[in-house]
Amino acid sequence: MARPDQHQLNNLFFGERLFTSKQAMEILGDGKTKFFAQDLPHLDAFLDGNKLKITGSSIQRLIEKRLAEPRRRRPTDQLHKAKTQLEESAAATKARPKQLTA
């Protein structure tokens, strides 16, 4: 069977293509831990030899699902706490007496 040339591969629709786990992580914008723990159970995937292949249509479904969910905001108390800690450390740095250099 003849292998398709690059031009034919580029003309395939996204949903008809297969992606490696690395490509899928880049498309979804996730790191390894989140991808394998949270995303992979929701994707259609199979092993091709020792490579994990993921269908483009399942990636599209996951993206659509994410877009349909309400936006999750980061807890503001964590942001406030981090900002307060930064301000305190900056104030402590300014309050330190300057060391004399000889």
N, C-alpha and C positions, 0 to 999 in steps of 0.2 A: 504494500500500500504506500502510495506516495505521501510524503510529508507536506503539509500546506506551507506555502511560502509566507513571508512576513506580511505581505500586503493582504493576504486572505485573513490572517490572524487579526490584523488591525480593524478589519471590517466586521468582525463578530460583535454582536451586541454584548453589553456588559453582563447581562443575565445569562448568556450562553457560555461565558468563559469560565475557566477554572483558575483559581489563585492558590499560591502557596500560603502557609501560615504567616510568613514574613510580609508578603504583599497585603494580606488581609489586615494585619496589624497596622500597616501604614495607611491603608484606606480608611479604617475605622478610627485611627488616631489613638490607639491604645498601646500600652506597654504589655510585656509578656504576661505578667501576673494577671492583670485584668482580662486580657484576651483569653487565656486558657481557663481561668476560673469562672468568668462571667459570660463571655461572648460565645465561646466554642460550643457550649451545650445548646445554644439556640441556632447554630449554623448547620447546614447540610455539608458533611465532610466525609471523606473516605481516604484510606491509605492507598497510594499508588507506589508499590514497592515500599520504600522507607520514607516517602514524602507524603505529607498530609495535603490533600487537595480540597479546596472549599469552593462551592458553587457561587457564582456571581449573583444568582437570583436570591440565595439565602442572605448574602451580604446586603443586598438591596432591601429585603424584608426587615432585617435588623435595623438598618438606618431609618426606614419608614416608621418602625416601632418607636425608635428613640425620638424622632421628630414629633410623633403623636403624643408622647408623654409631656406633662407639664414640666417646665424648666425647674430644676432643683437648684436652690440657692445655697451657698455655703453658709454655715452658721456664723452670724455676725459676732457672737461672743468670742469665738476663736480669733477672728480678725482683730477685734478690739484688744484682746489679750496680747497678741503678737505685737501690735502697734505700741501698747503700753510698755511692754518689755523692751522694745527698741528705744523708746524715749528714755526709759530709766537707765539703760546702758549708755546712751549718749550723754545723759546728765552726769553719770558717774565718771565718764571719761573726761568731761570738762572740769569736774571738781577735783580730779587728781592733781596733786602738786607736781609741778614740772621738775624733772630731775636736772640737776646741774651736770654739765659735761665739762670735763677738764681737758 
